[in-house]
Amino acid sequence: MKSVVAPRLKFHFTSSFWQRLSFVGVAAAILASYLFWPVAFIPQFSWLKWALFCLTLGYFLLLWQRLKGWQCDFIVAADGSAFSEAGDPLEIKLVWISPLIILLHISCRERKSACFIFRDMVSDSDYRSLCRWLYCHKKSGSPKAP
């Protein structure tokens, strides 16, 4: 007797143009907020403001370096299960889906993270396949109403 294996889809996501552009937009908005701080007549306040600005800028530069090498790999099966490349089981919860971006919560063992998947990270057919799989196996990240 022949065993039936559920079809699997493998997804490989890497940093994309839209991901980097949205990162720059968020960083610019946060850094621009320093322009709205009140004018300080106390020199220590000005030093604090510029020190925080430099720390924030340094943190965003560090995140930018990490973003350039970012990637995410996982495998999903038709039965609703998901696995990492190493074979660890994943719990994927759909938070939000749109034609341009998908927001997921991914849990692996004790590690939980949010994952933004932009449309240009994968081919058009892979994006649609992932959307279909998420709709069919939807595990909402928000609490359900009674």
NUKE-795180 format. One record per atom (N, C-alpha, C): residue number from 1; chain; atom name; x, y, z. Coordinates in Angstrom, 3 decimals, always signed. Layout:
% NUKE-795180
(r NUM,"A","CA",(X,Y,Z))
...
//
This chain:
% NUKE-795180
(r 1,"A","N",(+0.840,-1.159,+0.000))
(r 1,"A","CA",(+0.000,+0.000,+0.000))
(r 1,"A","C",(+0.896,+1.237,+0.000))
(r 2,"A","N",(+0.529,+2.207,-0.801))
(r 2,"A","CA",(+1.312,+3.421,-0.970))
(r 2,"A","C",(+0.906,+4.459,+0.075))
(r 3,"A","N",(+1.910,+5.070,+0.731))
(r 3,"A","CA",(+1.586,+6.102,+1.719))
(r 3,"A","C",(+1.362,+7.438,+1.014))
(r 4,"A","N",(+0.425,+8.174,+1.559))
(r 4,"A","CA",(+0.100,+9.475,+0.985))
(r 4,"A","C",(+0.796,+10.549,+1.827))
(r 5,"A","N",(+1.609,+11.361,+1.192))
(r 5,"A","CA",(+2.325,+12.429,+1.870))
(r 5,"A","C",(+1.648,+13.742,+1.516))
(r 6,"A","N",(+1.357,+14.523,+2.531))
(r 6,"A","CA",(+0.708,+15.816,+2.303))
(r 6,"A","C",(+1.669,+16.728,+1.539))
(r 7,"A","N",(+1.156,+17.440,+0.522))
(r 7,"A","CA",(+2.033,+18.345,-0.221))
(r 7,"A","C",(+2.562,+19.445,+0.696))
(r 8,"A","N",(+3.814,+19.792,+0.474))
(r 8,"A","CA",(+4.461,+20.811,+1.287))
(r 8,"A","C",(+4.875,+21.975,+0.425))
(r 9,"A","N",(+4.820,+23.150,+1.019))
(r 9,"A","CA",(+5.285,+24.358,+0.362))
(r 9,"A","C",(+6.436,+24.926,+1.173))
(r 10,"A","N",(+7.523,+25.240,+0.495))
(r 10,"A","CA",(+8.685,+25.802,+1.169))
(r 10,"A","C",(+8.772,+27.278,+0.824))
(r 11,"A","N",(+8.907,+28.112,+1.854))
(r 11,"A","CA",(+8.995,+29.551,+1.653))
(r 11,"A","C",(+10.337,+30.059,+2.164))
(r 12,"A","N",(+10.964,+30.887,+1.369))
(r 12,"A","CA",(+12.229,+31.522,+1.728))
(r 12,"A","C",(+12.069,+33.019,+1.522))
(r 13,"A","N",(+12.133,+33.767,+2.614))
(r 13,"A","CA",(+11.967,+35.214,+2.557))
(r 13,"A","C",(+13.290,+35.886,+2.872))
(r 14,"A","N",(+13.629,+36.895,+2.095))
(r 14,"A","CA",(+14.810,+37.704,+2.364))
(r 14,"A","C",(+14.398,+39.172,+2.376))
(r 15,"A","N",(+15.283,+40.001,+2.844))
(r 15,"A","CA",(+15.004,+41.427,+2.911))
(r 15,"A","C",(+14.659,+41.959,+1.524))
(r 16,"A","N",(+13.692,+42.866,+1.474))
(r 16,"A","CA",(+13.217,+43.370,+0.195))
(r 16,"A","C",(+13.189,+44.889,+0.178))
(r 17,"A","N",(+12.923,+45.451,-0.986))
(r 17,"A","CA",(+12.862,+46.901,-1.146))
(r 17,"A","C",(+11.795,+47.518,-0.253))
(r 18,"A","N",(+10.588,+46.958,-0.258))
(r 18,"A","CA",(+9.497,+47.528,+0.532))
(r 18,"A","C",(+9.756,+47.396,+2.025))
(r 19,"A","N",(+10.416,+46.346,+2.423))
(r 19,"A","CA",(+10.758,+46.174,+3.835))
(r 19,"A","C",(+11.757,+47.251,+4.263))
(r 20,"A","N",(+12.779,+47.463,+3.451))
(r 20,"A","CA",(+13.770,+48.491,+3.781))
(r 20,"A","C",(+13.157,+49.889,+3.720))
(r 21,"A","N",(+12.276,+50.128,+2.744))
(r 21,"A","CA",(+11.633,+51.431,+2.633))
(r 21,"A","C",(+10.750,+51.720,+3.848))
(r 22,"A","N",(+9.997,+50.736,+4.310))
(r 22,"A","CA",(+9.156,+50.947,+5.490))
(r 22,"A","C",(+10.022,+51.157,+6.732))
(r 23,"A","N",(+11.151,+50.465,+6.810))
(r 23,"A","CA",(+12.073,+50.670,+7.929))
(r 23,"A","C",(+12.603,+52.102,+7.940))
(r 24,"A","N",(+12.997,+52.599,+6.769))
(r 24,"A","CA",(+13.491,+53.972,+6.673))
(r 24,"A","C",(+12.389,+54.958,+7.060))
(r 25,"A","N",(+11.150,+54.691,+6.654))
(r 25,"A","CA",(+10.036,+55.566,+7.017))
(r 25,"A","C",(+9.803,+55.621,+8.514))
(r 26,"A","N",(+9.823,+54.478,+9.178))
(r 26,"A","CA",(+9.631,+54.435,+10.632))
(r 26,"A","C",(+10.796,+55.130,+11.335))
(r 27,"A","N",(+12.018,+54.836,+10.887))
(r 27,"A","CA",(+13.193,+55.466,+11.498))
(r 27,"A","C",(+13.158,+56.981,+11.309))
(r 28,"A","N",(+12.778,+57.446,+10.123))
(r 28,"A","CA",(+12.708,+58.887,+9.863))
(r 28,"A","C",(+11.651,+59.558,+10.747))
(r 29,"A","N",(+10.519,+58.906,+10.929))
(r 29,"A","CA",(+9.464,+59.479,+11.784))
(r 29,"A","C",(+9.934,+59.580,+13.237))
(r 30,"A","N",(+10.606,+58.550,+13.713))
(r 30,"A","CA",(+11.082,+58.575,+15.102))
(r 30,"A","C",(+12.201,+59.598,+15.274))
(r 31,"A","N",(+13.136,+59.635,+14.329))
(r 31,"A","CA",(+14.222,+60.610,+14.433))
(r 31,"A","C",(+13.719,+62.036,+14.259))
(r 32,"A","N",(+12.699,+62.237,+13.437))
(r 32,"A","CA",(+12.134,+63.576,+13.247))
(r 32,"A","C",(+11.422,+64.067,+14.502))
(r 33,"A","N",(+11.000,+63.150,+15.348))
(r 33,"A","CA",(+10.324,+63.568,+16.578))
(r 33,"A","C",(+11.252,+64.372,+17.484))
(r 34,"A","N",(+12.556,+64.212,+17.330))
(r 34,"A","CA",(+13.499,+65.001,+18.129))
(r 34,"A","C",(+13.424,+66.490,+17.771))
(r 35,"A","N",(+12.934,+66.816,+16.588))
(r 35,"A","CA",(+12.777,+68.220,+16.204))
(r 35,"A","C",(+11.694,+68.912,+17.024))
(r 36,"A","N",(+10.777,+68.144,+17.582))
(r 36,"A","CA",(+9.647,+68.715,+18.311))
(r 36,"A","C",(+9.878,+68.796,+19.810))
(r 37,"A","N",(+11.068,+68.439,+20.247))
(r 37,"A","CA",(+11.379,+68.599,+21.657))
(r 37,"A","C",(+11.437,+70.091,+21.966))
(r 38,"A","N",(+11.065,+70.477,+23.161))
(r 38,"A","CA",(+11.095,+71.915,+23.492))
(r 38,"A","C",(+12.528,+72.448,+23.516))
(r 39,"A","N",(+12.653,+73.736,+23.246))
(r 39,"A","CA",(+13.959,+74.380,+23.299))
(r 39,"A","C",(+14.429,+74.380,+24.747))
(r 40,"A","N",(+15.660,+73.968,+24.953))
(r 40,"A","CA",(+16.179,+73.848,+26.313))
(r 40,"A","C",(+17.067,+75.033,+26.652))
(r 41,"A","N",(+16.786,+75.591,+27.784))
(r 41,"A","CA",(+17.636,+76.661,+28.282))
(r 41,"A","C",(+18.674,+76.114,+29.247))
(r 42,"A","N",(+18.498,+74.874,+29.634))
(r 42,"A","CA",(+19.453,+74.208,+30.520))
(r 42,"A","C",(+20.385,+73.377,+29.639))
(r 43,"A","N",(+21.695,+73.607,+29.708))
(r 43,"A","CA",(+22.625,+72.883,+28.832))
(r 43,"A","C",(+22.564,+71.365,+29.005))
(r 44,"A","N",(+22.310,+70.893,+30.224))
(r 44,"A","CA",(+22.256,+69.446,+30.445))
(r 44,"A","C",(+21.103,+68.811,+29.663))
(r 45,"A","N",(+20.019,+69.537,+29.519))
(r 45,"A","CA",(+18.882,+69.016,+28.760))
(r 45,"A","C",(+19.241,+68.892,+27.277))
(r 46,"A","N",(+19.952,+69.875,+26.739))
(r 46,"A","CA",(+20.390,+69.801,+25.337))
(r 46,"A","C",(+21.336,+68.631,+25.113))
(r 47,"A","N",(+22.253,+68.434,+26.058))
(r 47,"A","CA",(+23.173,+67.296,+25.939))
(r 47,"A","C",(+22.416,+65.971,+25.991))
(r 48,"A","N",(+21.435,+65.901,+26.875))
(r 48,"A","CA",(+20.625,+64.684,+26.983))
(r 48,"A","C",(+19.874,+64.429,+25.677))
(r 49,"A","N",(+19.310,+65.493,+25.124))
(r 49,"A","CA",(+18.567,+65.357,+23.863))
(r 49,"A","C",(+19.482,+64.835,+22.747))
(r 50,"A","N",(+20.654,+65.422,+22.601))
(r 50,"A","CA",(+21.566,+65.001,+21.533))
(r 50,"A","C",(+22.162,+63.626,+21.801))
(r 51,"A","N",(+22.384,+63.287,+23.056))
(r 51,"A","CA",(+22.882,+61.944,+23.384))
(r 51,"A","C",(+21.824,+60.890,+23.026))
(r 52,"A","N",(+20.572,+61.162,+23.377))
(r 52,"A","CA",(+19.501,+60.224,+23.018))
(r 52,"A","C",(+19.326,+60.127,+21.502))
(r 53,"A","N",(+19.452,+61.251,+20.814))
(r 53,"A","CA",(+19.356,+61.238,+19.355))
(r 53,"A","C",(+20.464,+60.370,+18.752))
(r 54,"A","N",(+21.695,+60.539,+19.235))
(r 54,"A","CA",(+22.814,+59.744,+18.709))
(r 54,"A","C",(+22.656,+58.263,+19.031))
(r 55,"A","N",(+22.176,+57.941,+20.240))
(r 55,"A","CA",(+21.928,+56.538,+20.585))
(r 55,"A","C",(+20.842,+55.933,+19.698))
(r 56,"A","N",(+19.785,+56.692,+19.467))
(r 56,"A","CA",(+18.698,+56.208,+18.610))
(r 56,"A","C",(+19.191,+56.012,+17.178))
(r 57,"A","N",(+19.949,+56.966,+16.673))
(r 57,"A","CA",(+20.506,+56.845,+15.329))
(r 57,"A","C",(+21.432,+55.642,+15.231))
(r 58,"A","N",(+22.286,+55.452,+16.236))
(r 58,"A","CA",(+23.174,+54.289,+16.250))
(r 58,"A","C",(+22.409,+52.978,+16.277))
(r 59,"A","N",(+21.322,+52.940,+17.065))
(r 59,"A","CA",(+20.495,+51.738,+17.133))
(r 59,"A","C",(+19.849,+51.442,+15.782))
(r 60,"A","N",(+19.351,+52.481,+15.100))
(r 60,"A","CA",(+18.756,+52.270,+13.780))
(r 60,"A","C",(+19.800,+51.833,+12.748))
(r 61,"A","N",(+21.017,+52.337,+12.856))
(r 61,"A","CA",(+22.074,+51.884,+11.938))
(r 61,"A","C",(+22.413,+50.412,+12.184))
(r 62,"A","N",(+22.437,+50.009,+13.450))
(r 62,"A","CA",(+22.661,+48.595,+13.779))
(r 62,"A","C",(+21.532,+47.724,+13.234))
(r 63,"A","N",(+20.285,+48.176,+13.405))
(r 63,"A","CA",(+19.148,+47.424,+12.874))
(r 63,"A","C",(+19.185,+47.359,+11.348))
(r 64,"A","N",(+19.640,+48.431,+10.705))
(r 64,"A","CA",(+19.756,+48.447,+9.242))
(r 64,"A","C",(+20.749,+47.380,+8.770))
(r 65,"A","N",(+21.866,+47.247,+9.473))
(r 65,"A","CA",(+22.848,+46.220,+9.120))
(r 65,"A","C",(+22.260,+44.821,+9.280))
(r 66,"A","N",(+21.510,+44.613,+10.358))
(r 66,"A","CA",(+20.881,+43.314,+10.578))
(r 66,"A","C",(+19.798,+43.039,+9.538))
(r 67,"A","N",(+19.085,+44.095,+9.122))
(r 67,"A","CA",(+18.007,+43.946,+8.148))
(r 67,"A","C",(+18.535,+43.503,+6.788))
(r 68,"A","N",(+19.723,+43.974,+6.420))
(r 68,"A","CA",(+20.278,+43.616,+5.113))
(r 68,"A","C",(+20.519,+42.110,+4.994))
(r 69,"A","N",(+20.802,+41.446,+6.099))
(r 69,"A","CA",(+21.041,+40.004,+6.064))
(r 69,"A","C",(+19.871,+39.172,+6.559))
(r 70,"A","N",(+18.704,+39.805,+6.773))
(r 70,"A","CA",(+17.555,+39.111,+7.335))
(r 70,"A","C",(+17.009,+38.082,+6.351))
(r 71,"A","N",(+16.621,+36.929,+6.893))
(r 71,"A","CA",(+15.921,+35.923,+6.093))
(r 71,"A","C",(+15.072,+35.066,+7.017))
(r 72,"A","N",(+14.064,+34.477,+6.433))
(r 72,"A","CA",(+13.143,+33.623,+7.178))
(r 72,"A","C",(+12.773,+32.453,+6.267))
(r 73,"A","N",(+12.898,+31.249,+6.779))
(r 73,"A","CA",(+12.561,+30.047,+6.022))
(r 73,"A","C",(+11.598,+29.205,+6.844))
(r 74,"A","N",(+10.561,+28.728,+6.188))
(r 74,"A","CA",(+9.706,+27.738,+6.829))
(r 74,"A","C",(+8.984,+26.920,+5.776))
(r 75,"A","N",(+8.493,+25.787,+6.232))
(r 75,"A","CA",(+7.802,+24.831,+5.368))
(r 75,"A","C",(+6.408,+24.636,+5.933))
(r 76,"A","N",(+5.403,+24.692,+5.065))
(r 76,"A","CA",(+4.028,+24.457,+5.494))
(r 76,"A","C",(+3.480,+23.244,+4.744))
(r 77,"A","N",(+2.595,+22.523,+5.413))
(r 77,"A","CA",(+1.978,+21.338,+4.819))
(r 77,"A","C",(+0.489,+21.575,+4.646))
(r 78,"A","N",(-0.110,+20.777,+3.797))
(r 78,"A","CA",(-1.541,+20.913,+3.508))
(r 78,"A","C",(-2.401,+20.610,+4.734))
(r 79,"A","N",(-1.863,+19.836,+5.679))
(r 79,"A","CA",(-2.645,+19.510,+6.872))
(r 79,"A","C",(-2.626,+20.618,+7.927))
(r 80,"A","N",(-1.940,+21.736,+7.649))
(r 80,"A","CA",(-1.926,+22.869,+8.556))
(r 80,"A","C",(-0.692,+22.974,+9.425))
(r 81,"A","N",(+0.196,+22.006,+9.334))
(r 81,"A","CA",(+1.406,+22.066,+10.149))
(r 81,"A","C",(+2.471,+22.915,+9.459))
(r 82,"A","N",(+3.354,+23.468,+10.279))
(r 82,"A","CA",(+4.445,+24.287,+9.766))
(r 82,"A","C",(+5.724,+23.915,+10.507))
(r 83,"A","N",(+6.833,+23.969,+9.794))
(r 83,"A","CA",(+8.125,+23.574,+10.357))
(r 83,"A","C",(+9.199,+24.555,+9.925))
(r 84,"A","N",(+10.220,+24.702,+10.778))
(r 84,"A","CA",(+11.380,+25.499,+10.402))
(r 84,"A","C",(+12.266,+24.646,+9.489))
(r 85,"A","N",(+13.304,+25.253,+8.960))
(r 85,"A","CA",(+14.244,+24.513,+8.111))
(r 85,"A","C",(+14.913,+23.383,+8.889))
(r 86,"A","N",(+15.106,+23.584,+10.202))
(r 86,"A","CA",(+15.738,+22.573,+11.042))
(r 86,"A","C",(+14.779,+21.450,+11.430))
(r 87,"A","N",(+13.501,+21.590,+11.094))
(r 87,"A","CA",(+12.518,+20.563,+11.405))
(r 87,"A","C",(+11.744,+20.810,+12.680))
(r 88,"A","N",(+11.999,+21.943,+13.341))
(r 88,"A","CA",(+11.256,+22.276,+14.556))
(r 88,"A","C",(+9.838,+22.702,+14.199))
(r 89,"A","N",(+8.849,+22.245,+14.976))
(r 89,"A","CA",(+7.470,+22.651,+14.687))
(r 89,"A","C",(+7.272,+24.145,+14.985))
(r 90,"A","N",(+6.511,+24.799,+14.138))
(r 90,"A","CA",(+6.207,+26.214,+14.290))
(r 90,"A","C",(+4.709,+26.392,+14.495))
(r 91,"A","N",(+4.365,+27.411,+15.244))
(r 91,"A","CA",(+2.973,+27.822,+15.335))
(r 91,"A","C",(+2.891,+29.184,+14.662))
(r 92,"A","N",(+2.128,+29.261,+13.584))
(r 92,"A","CA",(+2.000,+30.496,+12.817))
(r 92,"A","C",(+0.594,+31.033,+13.002))
(r 93,"A","N",(+0.514,+32.260,+13.525))
(r 93,"A","CA",(-0.787,+32.912,+13.718))
(r 93,"A","C",(-0.877,+34.102,+12.780))
(r 94,"A","N",(-1.936,+34.124,+12.017))
(r 94,"A","CA",(-2.186,+35.238,+11.106))
(r 94,"A","C",(-2.759,+36.403,+11.903))
(r 95,"A","N",(-2.110,+37.566,+11.789))
(r 95,"A","CA",(-2.601,+38.767,+12.455))
(r 95,"A","C",(-3.330,+39.645,+11.453))
(r 96,"A","N",(-2.714,+39.859,+10.292))
(r 96,"A","CA",(-3.301,+40.742,+9.294))
(r 96,"A","C",(-2.777,+40.356,+7.925))
(r 97,"A","N",(-3.655,+40.460,+6.931))
(r 97,"A","CA",(-3.257,+40.130,+5.572))
(r 97,"A","C",(-3.829,+41.190,+4.632))
(r 98,"A","N",(-3.035,+41.601,+3.667))
(r 98,"A","CA",(-3.468,+42.571,+2.665))
(r 98,"A","C",(-2.774,+42.220,+1.353))
(r 99,"A","N",(-3.118,+42.899,+0.271))
(r 99,"A","CA",(-2.453,+42.602,-0.999))
(r 99,"A","C",(-0.957,+42.941,-1.007))
(r 100,"A","N",(-0.487,+43.782,-0.072))
(r 100,"A","CA",(+0.918,+44.189,-0.077))
(r 100,"A","C",(+1.750,+43.614,+1.057))
(r 101,"A","N",(+1.110,+43.245,+2.162))
(r 101,"A","CA",(+1.869,+42.797,+3.335))
(r 101,"A","C",(+1.057,+41.801,+4.145))
(r 102,"A","N",(+1.772,+40.873,+4.784))
(r 102,"A","CA",(+1.175,+39.907,+5.712))
(r 102,"A","C",(+1.896,+40.072,+7.043))
(r 103,"A","N",(+1.137,+40.134,+8.127))
(r 103,"A","CA",(+1.726,+40.191,+9.457))
(r 103,"A","C",(+1.411,+38.887,+10.169))
(r 104,"A","N",(+2.464,+38.200,+10.616))
(r 104,"A","CA",(+2.338,+36.915,+11.293))
(r 104,"A","C",(+3.001,+36.963,+12.657))
(r 105,"A","N",(+2.536,+36.125,+13.569))
(r 105,"A","CA",(+3.250,+35.825,+14.805))
(r 105,"A","C",(+3.731,+34.395,+14.658))
(r 106,"A","N",(+5.021,+34.208,+14.783))
(r 106,"A","CA",(+5.609,+32.880,+14.638))
(r 106,"A","C",(+6.201,+32.460,+15.979))
(r 107,"A","N",(+5.807,+31.283,+16.458))
(r 107,"A","CA",(+6.317,+30.746,+17.722))
(r 107,"A","C",(+7.058,+29.452,+17.437))
(r 108,"A","N",(+8.268,+29.369,+17.962))
(r 108,"A","CA",(+9.075,+28.159,+17.850))
(r 108,"A","C",(+9.682,+27.906,+19.216))
(r 109,"A","N",(+9.265,+26.827,+19.834))
(r 109,"A","CA",(+9.654,+26.515,+21.212))
(r 109,"A","C",(+9.253,+27.677,+22.103))
(r 110,"A","N",(+10.186,+28.315,+22.773))
(r 110,"A","CA",(+9.869,+29.439,+23.664))
(r 110,"A","C",(+10.053,+30.784,+22.982))
(r 111,"A","N",(+10.511,+30.783,+21.756))
(r 111,"A","CA",(+10.803,+32.031,+21.041))
(r 111,"A","C",(+9.603,+32.460,+20.210))
(r 112,"A","N",(+9.184,+33.707,+20.397))
(r 112,"A","CA",(+8.059,+34.253,+19.642))
(r 112,"A","C",(+8.531,+35.513,+18.933))
(r 113,"A","N",(+8.045,+35.711,+17.717))
(r 113,"A","CA",(+8.430,+36.925,+16.995))
(r 113,"A","C",(+7.341,+37.298,+16.000))
(r 114,"A","N",(+7.307,+38.585,+15.699))
(r 114,"A","CA",(+6.409,+39.094,+14.665))
(r 114,"A","C",(+7.173,+39.069,+13.354))
(r 115,"A","N",(+6.478,+38.761,+12.293))
(r 115,"A","CA",(+7.112,+38.677,+10.977))
(r 115,"A","C",(+6.257,+39.434,+9.967))
(r 116,"A","N",(+6.858,+40.435,+9.351))
(r 116,"A","CA",(+6.201,+41.194,+8.292))
(r 116,"A","C",(+6.679,+40.623,+6.964))
(r 117,"A","N",(+5.761,+40.126,+6.161))
(r 117,"A","CA",(+6.125,+39.568,+4.859))
(r 117,"A","C",(+5.552,+40.483,+3.791))
(r 118,"A","N",(+6.442,+41.139,+3.064))
(r 118,"A","CA",(+6.039,+42.035,+1.994))
(r 118,"A","C",(+5.911,+41.256,+0.699))
(r 119,"A","N",(+5.072,+41.738,-0.175))
(r 119,"A","CA",(+4.771,+41.038,-1.418))
(r 119,"A","C",(+6.009,+40.819,-2.297))
(r 120,"A","N",(+6.964,+41.744,-2.251))
(r 120,"A","CA",(+8.133,+41.610,-3.128))
(r 120,"A","C",(+9.228,+40.712,-2.559))
(r 121,"A","N",(+8.962,+40.046,-1.447))
(r 121,"A","CA",(+9.948,+39.120,-0.883))
(r 121,"A","C",(+9.957,+37.779,-1.606))
(r 122,"A","N",(+8.862,+37.446,-2.238))
(r 122,"A","CA",(+8.739,+36.167,-2.941))
(r 122,"A","C",(+8.043,+36.411,-4.278))
(r 123,"A","N",(+7.989,+35.373,-5.066))
(r 123,"A","CA",(+7.293,+35.494,-6.346))
(r 123,"A","C",(+5.792,+35.663,-6.106))
(r 124,"A","N",(+5.110,+36.118,-7.127))
(r 124,"A","CA",(+3.671,+36.364,-7.019))
(r 124,"A","C",(+2.913,+35.082,-6.690))
(r 125,"A","N",(+3.280,+33.989,-7.317))
(r 125,"A","CA",(+2.571,+32.730,-7.060))
(r 125,"A","C",(+2.844,+32.214,-5.650))
(r 126,"A","N",(+4.071,+32.394,-5.147))
(r 126,"A","CA",(+4.365,+31.982,-3.771))
(r 126,"A","C",(+3.601,+32.830,-2.758))
(r 127,"A","N",(+3.467,+34.127,-3.037))
(r 127,"A","CA",(+2.708,+35.007,-2.138))
(r 127,"A","C",(+1.241,+34.576,-2.086))
(r 128,"A","N",(+0.683,+34.281,-3.245))
(r 128,"A","CA",(-0.714,+33.819,-3.275))
(r 128,"A","C",(-0.868,+32.470,-2.597))
(r 129,"A","N",(+0.095,+31.569,-2.789))
(r 129,"A","CA",(+0.038,+30.260,-2.132))
(r 129,"A","C",(+0.078,+30.411,-0.613))
(r 130,"A","N",(+0.936,+31.303,-0.126))
(r 130,"A","CA",(+1.011,+31.539,+1.309))
(r 130,"A","C",(-0.296,+32.142,+1.821))
(r 131,"A","N",(-0.857,+33.094,+1.089))
(r 131,"A","CA",(-2.140,+33.682,+1.495))
(r 131,"A","C",(-3.231,+32.629,+1.564))
(r 132,"A","N",(-3.295,+31.756,+0.568))
(r 132,"A","CA",(-4.303,+30.685,+0.569))
(r 132,"A","C",(-4.110,+29.758,+1.753))
(r 133,"A","N",(-2.850,+29.379,+2.020))
(r 133,"A","CA",(-2.579,+28.485,+3.123))
(r 133,"A","C",(-2.985,+29.151,+4.441))
(r 134,"A","N",(-2.681,+30.439,+4.594))
(r 134,"A","CA",(-3.038,+31.149,+5.821))
(r 134,"A","C",(-4.547,+31.253,+5.997))
(r 135,"A","N",(-5.267,+31.509,+4.913))
(r 135,"A","CA",(-6.734,+31.571,+5.017))
(r 135,"A","C",(-7.327,+30.209,+5.360))
(r 136,"A","N",(-6.787,+29.159,+4.788))
(r 136,"A","CA",(-7.318,+27.812,+5.058))
(r 136,"A","C",(-7.007,+27.340,+6.473))
(r 137,"A","N",(-5.880,+27.770,+7.010))
(r 137,"A","CA",(-5.442,+27.301,+8.331))
(r 137,"A","C",(-5.307,+28.478,+9.284))
(r 138,"A","N",(-6.291,+29.353,+9.248))
(r 138,"A","CA",(-6.225,+30.584,+10.025))
(r 138,"A","C",(-6.287,+30.299,+11.504))
(r 139,"A","N",(-5.271,+30.797,+12.195))
(r 139,"A","CA",(-5.241,+30.800,+13.648))
(r 139,"A","C",(-5.063,+32.250,+14.026))
(r 140,"A","N",(-6.138,+32.884,+14.367))
(r 140,"A","CA",(-6.118,+34.326,+14.610))
(r 140,"A","C",(-5.302,+34.642,+15.853))
(r 141,"A","N",(-4.523,+35.700,+15.773))
(r 141,"A","CA",(-3.725,+36.159,+16.900))
(r 141,"A","C",(-4.528,+36.985,+17.876))
(r 142,"A","N",(-5.728,+37.387,+17.490))
(r 142,"A","CA",(-6.549,+38.208,+18.378))
(r 142,"A","C",(-7.544,+37.320,+19.116))
(r 143,"A","N",(-7.940,+37.733,+20.338))
(r 143,"A","CA",(-8.898,+36.924,+21.083))
(r 143,"A","C",(-10.267,+36.892,+20.394))
(r 144,"A","N",(-10.925,+35.777,+20.521))
(r 144,"A","CA",(-12.245,+35.623,+19.868))
(r 144,"A","C",(-13.350,+36.097,+20.805))
(r 145,"A","N",(-14.339,+36.703,+20.194))
(r 145,"A","CA",(-15.492,+37.182,+20.974))
(r 145,"A","C",(-16.332,+35.999,+21.429))
(r 146,"A","N",(-16.953,+36.100,+22.599))
(r 146,"A","CA",(-17.792,+34.983,+23.100))
(r 146,"A","C",(-19.074,+34.853,+22.299))
//
